[in-house]
Amino acid sequence: MSEYQLRNDLVRYARSLYARGYSSGGAGNISLKLPDGNILATPTNSSFGDLDADQLSKVTMTGELISGQKASKEMLMHLAMYRQRPTCGGIVHLHSPWLTALSCLSDLNDENALPPITPYYVMRVGKLPVIPYIRPGSPKIADEVERLAGEHNAMLLANHGPIISGKDIREACFNAEELEETAKLYFILKPHGMRTLSDDNVAELNATFAMK
């Protein structure tokens, strides 16, 4: 796929996320890996709702700006994910309401913030580890992402929001949508108690739909 097509894909998926309330104002960032190995990303202080395909930030894997506007201050955590997941082709960082609310709870399991409510959560994400609160833009977030990304395609930043990857931008967005819906279900079910998948159920899913 050409860079021109990928630029327009990034804009299209970002607008879709914005239209459904997954990102507001200038919150969040999204990126994809180009065929030449460089990264295309949303610029700093940009909105998912009004991106210009020609002004997207194009950076090297070390973060050097090649063209477009200055990249988001959170680009470092995207690059950390790409380094640890060589097959990763797209990453979404959102401040979506249900996952951000989840990230603010005090009783989270740091190894997996969401129980296995549905098979789709298990198939698309597996587990959602929590990164302790670090100020946005700090290089320490990238260090934590790099530590976890080899085993996980998504993480939850405490009091901040999720970072989610996929084999391409389409899959990253689909994974993000599934994760947000799972967080919503969790809050709906929490006051009533819930039946989760058993360890055997999860093992069967992992064996049948092993994530690459």
Accessible surface in RSA format (square Angstrom, percent):
REM  Atomic radii and reference values for relative SASA: ProtOr
REM  Chains: A
REM  Algorithm: Lee & Richards
REM  Probe-radius: 1.40
REM  Slices: 20
REM RES _ NUM      All-atoms   Total-Side   Main-Chain    Non-polar    All polar
REM                ABS   REL    ABS   REL    ABS   REL    ABS   REL    ABS   REL
RES MET A   1   139.94  72.5  76.55  50.7  63.39 150.9  88.18  75.0  51.76  68.6
RES SER A   2    56.24  47.5  42.10  56.2  14.14  32.6  48.89 104.1   7.35  10.3
RES GLU A   3    54.92  31.5  49.01  37.1   5.90  14.1  25.06  48.5  29.86  24.4
RES TYR A   4   162.81  76.0 157.71  89.7   5.11  13.3 115.33  86.7  47.48  58.5
RES GLN A   5    91.22  51.0  87.42  63.9   3.79   9.0  26.41  56.2  64.81  49.2
RES LEU A   6    25.15  14.0  25.15  18.0   0.00   0.0  25.15  17.7   0.00   0.0
RES ARG A   7    30.15  12.7  30.15  15.4   0.00   0.0  12.19  16.7  17.96  10.9
RES ASN A   8    59.97  41.4  56.39  54.5   3.58   8.6  25.18  60.6  34.78  33.6
RES ASP A   9    25.59  17.9  25.59  25.5   0.00   0.0   0.00   0.0  25.59  25.5
RES LEU A  10     0.00   0.0   0.00   0.0   0.00   0.0   0.00   0.0   0.00   0.0
RES VAL A  11    10.00   6.6  10.00   9.1   0.00   0.0  10.00   8.7   0.00   0.0
RES ARG A  12   133.17  55.9 126.74  64.6   6.43  15.3  69.07  94.4  64.10  38.8
RES TYR A  13    31.09  14.5  30.63  17.4   0.46   1.2  20.62  15.5  10.47  12.9
RES ALA A  14     0.00   0.0   0.00   0.0   0.00   0.0   0.00   0.0   0.00   0.0
RES ARG A  15   117.12  49.2 114.33  58.3   2.79   6.6  37.02  50.6  80.10  48.5
RES SER A  16    44.25  37.4  35.98  48.0   8.27  19.0  26.48  56.4  17.77  24.9
RES LEU A  17     0.36   0.2   0.36   0.3   0.00   0.0   0.36   0.3   0.00   0.0
RES TYR A  18    90.17  42.1  82.82  47.1   7.35  19.1  40.57  30.5  49.60  61.1
RES ALA A  19    85.92  79.0  46.27  71.4  39.65  90.2  54.47  76.7  31.45  83.3
RES ARG A  20   117.71  49.4  87.02  44.4  30.69  73.1  70.70  96.6  47.01  28.5
RES GLY A  21    42.82  52.8   0.00   N/A  42.82  52.8  31.99  87.8  10.82  24.2
RES TYR A  22    18.78   8.8  18.15  10.3   0.63   1.6  10.68   8.0   8.10  10.0
RES SER A  23     3.52   3.0   0.00   0.0   3.52   8.1   1.41   3.0   2.11   3.0
RES SER A  24    80.82  68.3  75.68 101.0   5.14  11.8  45.41  96.7  35.41  49.6
RES GLY A  25    46.03  56.8   0.00   N/A  46.03  56.8  40.18 110.3   5.86  13.1
RES GLY A  26    46.86  57.8   0.00   N/A  46.86  57.8  15.78  43.3  31.08  69.6
RES ALA A  27    20.98  19.3  13.36  20.6   7.62  17.3  19.65  27.7   1.33   3.5
RES GLY A  28    10.87  13.4   0.00   N/A  10.87  13.4   0.00   0.0  10.87  24.3
RES ASN A  29     7.30   5.0   7.30   7.1   0.00   0.0   2.95   7.1   4.35   4.2
RES ILE A  30     0.00   0.0   0.00   0.0   0.00   0.0   0.00   0.0   0.00   0.0
RES SER A  31     0.00   0.0   0.00   0.0   0.00   0.0   0.00   0.0   0.00   0.0
RES LEU A  32     2.28   1.3   2.28   1.6   0.00   0.0   2.28   1.6   0.00   0.0
RES LYS A  33    59.18  28.9  44.96  27.6  14.22  33.9  29.17  26.3  30.01  32.0
RES LEU A  34     5.00   2.8   1.38   1.0   3.62   9.1   1.64   1.1   3.36   9.0
RES PRO A  35   101.90  74.3  57.27  52.2  44.64 162.3  71.00  58.6  30.90 192.1
RES ASP A  36    87.41  61.2  48.54  48.3  38.87  91.9  48.62 114.4  38.79  38.7
RES GLY A  37    30.42  37.5   0.00   N/A  30.42  37.5  27.21  74.7   3.21   7.2
RES ASN A  38    30.57  21.1  30.57  29.5   0.00   0.0   0.00   0.0  30.57  29.5
RES ILE A  39     0.00   0.0   0.00   0.0   0.00   0.0   0.00   0.0   0.00   0.0
RES LEU A  40     0.00   0.0   0.00   0.0   0.00   0.0   0.00   0.0   0.00   0.0
RES ALA A  41     2.55   2.3   2.55   3.9   0.00   0.0   2.55   3.6   0.00   0.0
RES THR A  42     0.82   0.6   0.79   0.8   0.04   0.1   0.56   0.8   0.26   0.4
RES PRO A  43     8.31   6.1   4.97   4.5   3.33  12.1   4.97   4.1   3.33  20.7
RES THR A  44    47.76  34.0  38.53  39.1   9.23  22.0  23.76  31.9  24.00  36.3
RES ASN A  45   142.84  98.5 105.24 101.7  37.60  90.5  28.83  69.4 114.01 110.2
RES SER A  46    21.95  18.6  12.72  17.0   9.23  21.3  18.10  38.5   3.86   5.4
RES SER A  47    22.98  19.4  20.61  27.5   2.37   5.5  17.09  36.4   5.88   8.2
RES PHE A  48     0.43   0.2   0.43   0.3   0.00   0.0   0.43   0.3   0.00   0.0
RES GLY A  49    25.32  31.2   0.00   N/A  25.32  31.2   5.07  13.9  20.25  45.3
RES ASP A  50   108.56  76.0  86.91  86.5  21.65  51.2  37.47  88.2  71.09  70.9
RES LEU A  51     9.00   5.0   2.83   2.0   6.17  15.5   5.13   3.6   3.87  10.4
RES ASP A  52    76.31  53.5  65.62  65.3  10.69  25.3  28.99  68.2  47.31  47.2
RES ALA A  53    19.26  17.7  15.34  23.7   3.91   8.9  15.34  21.6   3.91  10.4
RES ASP A  54   109.35  76.6  92.16  91.7  17.19  40.6  21.98  51.7  87.37  87.1
RES GLN A  55    74.81  41.8  74.81  54.7   0.00   0.0  15.42  32.8  59.39  45.0
RES LEU A  56     0.78   0.4   0.51   0.4   0.26   0.7   0.51   0.4   0.26   0.7
RES SER A  57     0.00   0.0   0.00   0.0   0.00   0.0   0.00   0.0   0.00   0.0
RES LYS A  58    27.79  13.6  27.79  17.1   0.00   0.0   2.42   2.2  25.37  27.0
RES VAL A  59     1.15   0.8   1.15   1.0   0.00   0.0   1.15   1.0   0.00   0.0
RES THR A  60    33.76  24.0  33.76  34.2   0.00   0.0  33.76  45.3   0.00   0.0
RES MET A  61    56.91  29.5  52.24  34.6   4.67  11.1  52.21  44.4   4.70   6.2
RES THR A  62   107.54  76.5  78.37  79.4  29.18  69.5  79.43 106.7  28.11  42.5
RES GLY A  63    33.72  41.6   0.00   N/A  33.72  41.6   9.30  25.5  24.42  54.7
RES GLU A  64   114.45  65.7 107.63  81.4   6.82  16.2  43.72  84.6  70.73  57.7
RES LEU A  65    91.38  50.9  59.37  42.5  32.01  80.5  59.37  41.7  32.01  86.1
RES ILE A  66    82.05  46.7  50.59  37.7  31.46  75.8  55.34  39.8  26.71  72.5
RES SER A  67    47.21  39.9  38.89  51.9   8.33  19.2  43.00  91.6   4.22   5.9
RES GLY A  68    35.55  43.8   0.00   N/A  35.55  43.8   9.14  25.1  26.41  59.1
RES GLN A  69    88.57  49.5  81.83  59.8   6.74  16.1  30.81  65.6  57.76  43.8
RES LYS A  70   150.71  73.5 144.36  88.6   6.35  15.1  86.86  78.2  63.85  68.0
RES ALA A  71    15.29  14.1   9.59  14.8   5.69  13.0   9.59  13.5   5.69  15.1
RES SER A  72    15.16  12.8  10.70  14.3   4.46  10.3   5.49  11.7   9.66  13.5
RES LYS A  73   129.45  63.2 111.96  68.7  17.49  41.6  76.44  68.8  53.01  56.5
RES GLU A  74    12.06   6.9   8.97   6.8   3.09   7.4   5.07   9.8   6.99   5.7
RES MET A  75    12.50   6.5  12.21   8.1   0.28   0.7  10.75   9.1   1.75   2.3
RES LEU A  76    79.35  44.2  78.79  56.4   0.56   1.4  78.79  55.3   0.56   1.5
RES MET A  77     3.24   1.7   2.44   1.6   0.80   1.9   1.92   1.6   1.32   1.7
RES HIS A  78     1.33   0.7   1.33   0.9   0.00   0.0   1.10   1.1   0.23   0.3
RES LEU A  79     2.37   1.3   2.37   1.7   0.00   0.0   2.37   1.7   0.00   0.0
RES ALA A  80     0.00   0.0   0.00   0.0   0.00   0.0   0.00   0.0   0.00   0.0
RES MET A  81     0.00   0.0   0.00   0.0   0.00   0.0   0.00   0.0   0.00   0.0
RES TYR A  82     3.09   1.4   0.00   0.0   3.09   8.0   0.00   0.0   3.09   3.8
RES ARG A  83   110.15  46.2  85.62  43.6  24.53  58.4  51.59  70.5  58.56  35.5
RES GLN A  84    72.79  40.7  58.31  42.6  14.48  34.5   2.78   5.9  70.01  53.1
RES ARG A  85    37.25  15.6  34.04  17.4   3.21   7.6   7.08   9.7  30.17  18.3
RES PRO A  86   106.58  77.7  87.14  79.4  19.44  70.7  90.52  74.7  16.06  99.8
RES THR A  87    98.00  69.7  81.59  82.7  16.40  39.1  77.96 104.7  20.04  30.3
RES CYS A  88     6.03   4.6   0.79   0.9   5.24  12.3   4.06  10.3   1.97   2.1
RES GLY A  89    13.19  16.3   0.00   N/A  13.19  16.3  10.66  29.3   2.53   5.7
RES GLY A  90     0.00   0.0   0.00   N/A   0.00   0.0   0.00   0.0   0.00   0.0
RES ILE A  91     0.00   0.0   0.00   0.0   0.00   0.0   0.00   0.0   0.00   0.0
RES VAL A  92     0.00   0.0   0.00   0.0   0.00   0.0   0.00   0.0   0.00   0.0
RES HIS A  93     0.00   0.0   0.00   0.0   0.00   0.0   0.00   0.0   0.00   0.0
RES LEU A  94     0.00   0.0   0.00   0.0   0.00   0.0   0.00   0.0   0.00   0.0
RES HIS A  95    67.31  36.8  52.09  36.2  15.22  38.9  39.88  41.1  27.43  31.9
RES SER A  96     0.00   0.0   0.00   0.0   0.00   0.0   0.00   0.0   0.00   0.0
RES PRO A  97    80.06  58.3  67.58  61.6  12.48  45.4  75.65  62.5   4.42  27.4
RES TRP A  98    88.71  35.6  88.44  42.8   0.27   0.6  74.91  39.9  13.80  22.4
RES LEU A  99     0.00   0.0   0.00   0.0   0.00   0.0   0.00   0.0   0.00   0.0
RES THR A 100    33.80  24.0  33.80  34.3   0.00   0.0  33.80  45.4   0.00   0.0
RES ALA A 101    42.67  39.2  31.84  49.1  10.82  24.6  39.63  55.8   3.03   8.0
RES LEU A 102     0.00   0.0   0.00   0.0   0.00   0.0   0.00   0.0   0.00   0.0
RES SER A 103     2.78   2.3   0.00   0.0   2.78   6.4   0.00   0.0   2.78   3.9
RES CYS A 104    70.01  53.0  45.57  50.8  24.44  57.4  22.35  56.6  47.66  51.4
RES LEU A 105    51.41  28.6  38.72  27.7  12.69  31.9  40.64  28.5  10.77  29.0
RES SER A 106   122.93 103.9  78.03 104.1  44.91 103.4  55.26 117.7  67.68  94.8
RES ASP A 107   100.06  70.1  67.68  67.4  32.38  76.6  45.31 106.6  54.75  54.6
RES LEU A 108    31.15  17.3   9.84   7.0  21.30  53.6  11.62   8.2  19.53  52.6
RES ASN A 109    88.17  60.8  75.61  73.1  12.57  30.3  32.07  77.2  56.10  54.2
RES ASP A 110    93.20  65.3  85.28  84.9   7.92  18.7  26.45  62.3  66.75  66.6
RES GLU A 111   133.12  76.4 127.33  96.3   5.78  13.8  45.92  88.8  87.20  71.2
RES ASN A 112    25.88  17.8  20.85  20.1   5.03  12.1   6.23  15.0  19.65  19.0
RES ALA A 113     5.90   5.4   0.00   0.0   5.90  13.4   0.12   0.2   5.78  15.3
RES LEU A 114     0.00   0.0   0.00   0.0   0.00   0.0   0.00   0.0   0.00   0.0
RES PRO A 115    37.15  27.1  30.59  27.9   6.56  23.8  36.55  30.2   0.60   3.8
RES PRO A 116    31.36  22.9  31.36  28.6   0.00   0.0  31.36  25.9   0.00   0.0
RES ILE A 117    19.65  11.2   8.16   6.1  11.50  27.7   8.16   5.9  11.50  31.2
RES THR A 118    24.89  17.7  24.51  24.8   0.38   0.9  24.88  33.4   0.01   0.0
RES PRO A 119    44.25  32.3  44.25  40.3   0.00   0.0  44.25  36.5   0.00   0.0
RES TYR A 120   124.85  58.3 124.47  70.8   0.38   1.0  78.67  59.1  46.18  56.9
RES TYR A 121     0.23   0.1   0.23   0.1   0.00   0.0   0.23   0.2   0.00   0.0
RES VAL A 122     3.58   2.4   2.26   2.0   1.33   3.2   2.26   2.0   1.33   3.6
RES MET A 123    44.92  23.3  34.36  22.7  10.56  25.1  30.85  26.2  14.07  18.6
RES ARG A 124    78.84  33.1  73.34  37.4   5.50  13.1  15.64  21.4  63.19  38.3
RES VAL A 125     1.76   1.2   0.00   0.0   1.76   4.3   0.00   0.0   1.76   4.8
RES GLY A 126    17.22  21.2   0.00   N/A  17.22  21.2  10.72  29.4   6.50  14.6
RES LYS A 127   114.79  56.0 112.52  69.0   2.27   5.4  57.29  51.6  57.50  61.2
RES LEU A 128     0.00   0.0   0.00   0.0   0.00   0.0   0.00   0.0   0.00   0.0
RES PRO A 129     5.77   4.2   5.77   5.3   0.00   0.0   5.77   4.8   0.00   0.0
RES VAL A 130    15.09   9.9   6.77   6.1   8.32  20.0   6.77   5.9   8.32  22.6
RES ILE A 131     0.99   0.6   0.99   0.7   0.00   0.0   0.99   0.7   0.00   0.0
RES PRO A 132    83.98  61.2  76.74  70.0   7.24  26.3  83.00  68.5   0.98   6.1
RES TYR A 133   125.17  58.4 101.64  57.8  23.53  61.2  77.18  58.0  47.99  59.2
RES ILE A 134    33.34  19.0  25.06  18.7   8.28  20.0  29.35  21.1   3.99  10.8
RES ARG A 135   140.69  59.1 137.15  69.9   3.54   8.4  60.38  82.5  80.32  48.7
RES PRO A 136    54.26  39.5  48.38  44.1   5.88  21.4  48.38  39.9   5.88  36.5
RES GLY A 137    15.70  19.4   0.00   N/A  15.70  19.4   3.77  10.3  11.93  26.7
RES SER A 138    10.42   8.8   6.87   9.2   3.55   8.2   0.82   1.7   9.60  13.4
RES PRO A 139    76.53  55.8  76.09  69.4   0.45   1.6  76.09  62.8   0.45   2.8
RES LYS A 140   137.51  67.1 137.13  84.1   0.38   0.9  79.69  71.7  57.82  61.6
RES ILE A 141     5.42   3.1   5.42   4.0   0.00   0.0   5.42   3.9   0.00   0.0
RES ALA A 142     8.95   8.2   8.47  13.1   0.47   1.1   8.57  12.1   0.37   1.0
RES ASP A 143    91.13  63.8  82.09  81.7   9.04  21.4  26.07  61.3  65.06  64.9
RES GLU A 144    42.59  24.5  42.58  32.2   0.02   0.0   5.50  10.6  37.09  30.3
RES VAL A 145     0.00   0.0   0.00   0.0   0.00   0.0   0.00   0.0   0.00   0.0
RES GLU A 146    49.95  28.7  44.96  34.0   4.99  11.9  18.54  35.9  31.41  25.6
RES ARG A 147   154.26  64.8 118.54  60.4  35.72  85.0  72.84  99.5  81.42  49.3
RES LEU A 148    24.55  13.7  22.93  16.4   1.62   4.1  24.53  17.2   0.02   0.1
RES ALA A 149     0.00   0.0   0.00   0.0   0.00   0.0   0.00   0.0   0.00   0.0
RES GLY A 150    44.56  54.9   0.00   N/A  44.56  54.9  20.42  56.0  24.13  54.1
RES GLU A 151   149.34  85.7 123.48  93.4  25.86  61.6  47.99  92.8 101.35  82.7
RES HIS A 152    35.09  19.2  33.29  23.1   1.79   4.6  15.07  15.5  20.02  23.3
RES ASN A 153    10.74   7.4  10.18   9.8   0.56   1.4   2.25   5.4   8.49   8.2
RES ALA A 154     0.00   0.0   0.00   0.0   0.00   0.0   0.00   0.0   0.00   0.0
RES MET A 155     0.00   0.0   0.00   0.0   0.00   0.0   0.00   0.0   0.00   0.0
RES LEU A 156     0.00   0.0   0.00   0.0   0.00   0.0   0.00   0.0   0.00   0.0
RES LEU A 157     4.74   2.6   4.74   3.4   0.00   0.0   4.74   3.3   0.00   0.0
RES ALA A 158    14.74  13.6  13.67  21.1   1.08   2.5  13.67  19.2   1.08   2.9
RES ASN A 159    85.56  59.0  64.21  62.0  21.35  51.4  13.30  32.0  72.26  69.8
RES HIS A 160    14.17   7.7   7.09   4.9   7.07  18.1  10.10  10.4   4.07   4.7
RES GLY A 161     0.00   0.0   0.00   N/A   0.00   0.0   0.00   0.0   0.00   0.0
RES PRO A 162     0.00   0.0   0.00   0.0   0.00   0.0   0.00   0.0   0.00   0.0
RES ILE A 163     0.00   0.0   0.00   0.0   0.00   0.0   0.00   0.0   0.00   0.0
RES ILE A 164     0.00   0.0   0.00   0.0   0.00   0.0   0.00   0.0   0.00   0.0
RES SER A 165     1.18   1.0   1.18   1.6   0.00   0.0   0.00   0.0   1.18   1.6
RES GLY A 166     6.44   7.9   0.00   N/A   6.44   7.9   6.44  17.7   0.00   0.0
RES LYS A 167   139.16  67.9 121.97  74.8  17.19  40.9  67.49  60.8  71.67  76.3
RES ASP A 168    57.81  40.5  57.38  57.1   0.43   1.0  28.13  66.2  29.69  29.6
RES ILE A 169     7.54   4.3   6.41   4.8   1.13   2.7   6.41   4.6   1.13   3.1
RES ARG A 170   131.61  55.3 131.61  67.1   0.00   0.0  29.88  40.8 101.72  61.7
RES GLU A 171    50.50  29.0  48.80  36.9   1.70   4.1  10.31  19.9  40.19  32.8
RES ALA A 172     0.00   0.0   0.00   0.0   0.00   0.0   0.00   0.0   0.00   0.0
RES CYS A 173     1.06   0.8   1.06   1.2   0.00   0.0   1.06   2.7   0.00   0.0
RES PHE A 174    65.92  33.0  62.89  39.0   3.03   7.9  63.47  38.5   2.45   7.0
RES ASN A 175     3.46   2.4   3.46   3.3   0.00   0.0   0.00   0.0   3.46   3.3
RES ALA A 176     0.00   0.0   0.00   0.0   0.00   0.0   0.00   0.0   0.00   0.0
RES GLU A 177    39.31  22.6  39.08  29.6   0.22   0.5  11.06  21.4  28.24  23.1
RES GLU A 178    44.69  25.7  41.59  31.5   3.10   7.4   3.66   7.1  41.03  33.5
RES LEU A 179     0.00   0.0   0.00   0.0   0.00   0.0   0.00   0.0   0.00   0.0
RES GLU A 180     6.22   3.6   6.22   4.7   0.00   0.0   4.76   9.2   1.45   1.2
RES GLU A 181    77.84  44.7  77.78  58.8   0.06   0.1  34.82  67.3  43.02  35.1
RES THR A 182     0.86   0.6   0.50   0.5   0.36   0.9   0.20   0.3   0.66   1.0
RES ALA A 183     0.00   0.0   0.00   0.0   0.00   0.0   0.00   0.0   0.00   0.0
RES LYS A 184    76.75  37.4  76.75  47.1   0.00   0.0  24.69  22.2  52.06  55.5
RES LEU A 185    68.83  38.3  68.83  49.2   0.00   0.0  68.83  48.3   0.00   0.0
RES TYR A 186    28.28  13.2  28.28  16.1   0.00   0.0   5.96   4.5  22.32  27.5
RES PHE A 187    48.04  24.0  37.96  23.5  10.08  26.2  38.31  23.2   9.73  27.9
RES ILE A 188    88.63  50.4  79.26  59.1   9.37  22.6  86.50  62.3   2.13   5.8
RES LEU A 189    55.07  30.7  55.07  39.4   0.00   0.0  55.07  38.7   0.00   0.0
RES LYS A 190    83.43  40.7  67.92  41.7  15.50  36.9  54.27  48.8  29.16  31.1
RES PRO A 191   105.28  76.7  61.26  55.8  44.02 160.0  73.66  60.8  31.63 196.6
RES HIS A 192   148.84  81.3 110.97  77.1  37.87  96.9  77.56  79.9  71.28  82.9
RES GLY A 193    45.66  56.3   0.00   N/A  45.66  56.3  36.37  99.8   9.29  20.8
RES MET A 194    60.49  31.3  20.99  13.9  39.50  94.1  29.48  25.1  31.00  41.1
RES ARG A 195   223.66  93.9 195.08  99.4  28.58  68.0  78.68 107.5 144.99  87.9
RES THR A 196    54.96  39.1  36.95  37.5  18.01  42.9  11.21  15.1  43.76  66.1
RES LEU A 197    41.55  23.1  34.36  24.6   7.19  18.1  35.11  24.7   6.44  17.3
RES SER A 198    55.43  46.8  44.82  59.8  10.61  24.4  50.79 108.1   4.64   6.5
RES ASP A 199   127.91  89.6 118.05 117.5   9.86  23.3  36.32  85.5  91.59  91.3
RES ASP A 200   116.16  81.4 109.60 109.1   6.55  15.5  30.31  71.3  85.85  85.6
RES ASN A 201    62.34  43.0  61.21  59.2   1.13   2.7   7.43  17.9  54.91  53.1
RES VAL A 202    33.48  22.0  33.48  30.3   0.00   0.0  33.48  29.1   0.00   0.0
RES ALA A 203    58.57  53.9  49.42  76.3   9.15  20.8  54.42  76.6   4.15  11.0
RES GLU A 204   116.97  67.2 109.56  82.9   7.41  17.6  39.50  76.4  77.46  63.2
RES LEU A 205    25.31  14.1  24.24  17.3   1.06   2.7  24.59  17.3   0.72   1.9
RES ASN A 206    75.20  51.9  69.57  67.2   5.63  13.6  25.66  61.8  49.54  47.9
RES ALA A 207    88.30  81.2  49.98  77.1  38.32  87.2  61.70  86.9  26.60  70.5
RES THR A 208    89.04  63.3  57.77  58.6  31.28  74.5  48.82  65.6  40.23  60.8
RES PHE A 209   105.78  52.9  92.50  57.3  13.28  34.6  99.32  60.2   6.47  18.5
RES ALA A 210    62.18  57.2  44.32  68.4  17.86  40.6  47.76  67.3  14.42  38.2
RES MET A 211    88.21  45.7  52.97  35.1  35.24  83.9  56.31  47.9  31.90  42.3
RES LYS A 212   197.61  96.4 155.42  95.4  42.19 100.5 129.64 116.7  67.97  72.4
END  Absolute sums over single chains surface
CHAIN  1 A    10211.6       8229.0       1982.6       5553.9       4657.7
END  Absolute sums over all chains
TOTAL         10211.6       8229.0       1982.6       5553.9       4657.7
